Amino acid sequence: MTDRETGARQSAGLRRLVALTPDAFAATHWGRDPLLSRASELPTPFDDLLDHAGVDALLSTRGLRTPFLRVARDGVTRPDRDFTGGGGIGAGVRDQVSDDALLRHFAEGSTIVLQGLHRTWEPLLRFSQDLAADLGHPVQVNAYVTPTQSTGFAAHYDVHDVFVMQIAGEKRWRLYPPVRHNPPRDEPWTDHRVAVEHAATQEPSHEFVLAPGDCLYLPRGWLHAATALEGVSTHITVGVHTWDGGHVADALLSFARGTLGDNLRASLPLAVDVTDPATYDATIEGVRAALIEALREAPASAVADALLAHHRAAQRAAPIAPVGTVEAAATITDGRTLSLRPHLAARYEAGVLRGRHGRSAIDPADDDLVRRLLDGETVTAPAASARRLLLAGVAILAD
């Protein structure tokens, strides 16, 4: 039994980003063509997710360390030592971000890249988790803060889809068709540097200015470059690390390999020459035939089971408060209302609940409560049950 999170929401995260219905976006743009949605076509601006005051707080008072920040200028990323230093007395770290160094680099025209904001900035943490549930694909969030008339990175492509949300200032974007369609994650643009650089000398297929509240969807592989105009320009980039057919193939092959048994364990012939397939041709054909049969017989559920672990590892469950939860559990009384912790990706089998929180053996007295929680219900629980489920990181207080 699994929780019913995916599909239960109404695509609220995605609707903030595209000026189409989710179905229309999926049919006409997803994984294929860029889409520019203007602020006037979208429900709300994005400054609730991050603004310049938030950027300065992250850079100056949050104690960020690498790799949560990069600094780049004219397509070149600076070494970490150029903008980090020691943490001072009582802090045994040597790679803490230096606001003094960042001030100098930014004033001289460098772009500041805040990385992993889906882990360090609460509004984007919660938004990214909701968006990942909408899309069915894991996401990461970066922000790019660029001074006037600067280009942080030369024309390049990403190996993931992106949504670009303009927060402040304006950037001129130039897009070019892919030189490599749907590039895999292990094939960065630098593997095709010559082709990319040549393509960027041609006329762009799209050219426009992103203003605050605008959003650009860009499928992976599309070449792009952006230049800040007057004033500081800041945009958020949501990187979508799509599941693809390669993940399905890996899952099928893993299942099939696990069913082959003696076909894999038997030794190759004595005096085999592995460089000469004729000396072990019978083994090759036997394994090939067994593998084909195993793939043909592999149930679709085996793919889902194999991908479940990757799905859990790709995102985290919604945050919980360790101190507050322990305090609440210590004083909880009968009749409190609970709901399932969001984004848990949980499965319940044989009295054990496994999810992004880890593994929990469920007390038999809590079995019905857990099943109802996984069905999306809020439940009224006895104090003892509520305490167990809260401390296991499975449920949260709903009242």
Disulfide bonds with the S-S distance in Angstrom:
none
